């Protein structure tokens, strides 16, 4: 089992910044794939940023504004969000695909609201 605990959401004005964190514990590996998704009101969960061994991918809507990174041990994944826009408002979820069991694990979600 893998446990993911998110932190760092909140209310920010347009143009502002936030950094989300997702700390993992349990049966994790440094080569797990990691990512951040978001879900605005509605059924669709959107991939925001993904990090695999040596490669990062971003949704077109966040390129140049958001950065995904990890700590040295790859236990914690971060999402630095700059130049935030109202359309970035959503619940953000971290994801970790554990190489040891092939399962996807999800954080509890953290609300990000961009509003003046």
Secondary structure, DSSP 8 states (H G I E B T S, - for coil): -EEEEEE--EEE-TT--EEEEEEEEES--TT-EEEEEEE-SSS--EEEEEEETTEEEE-TTTTTTEEEEE-TTS-EEEEEE-S--GGG-EEEEEEEE-TTT--EEE---EEEEE--
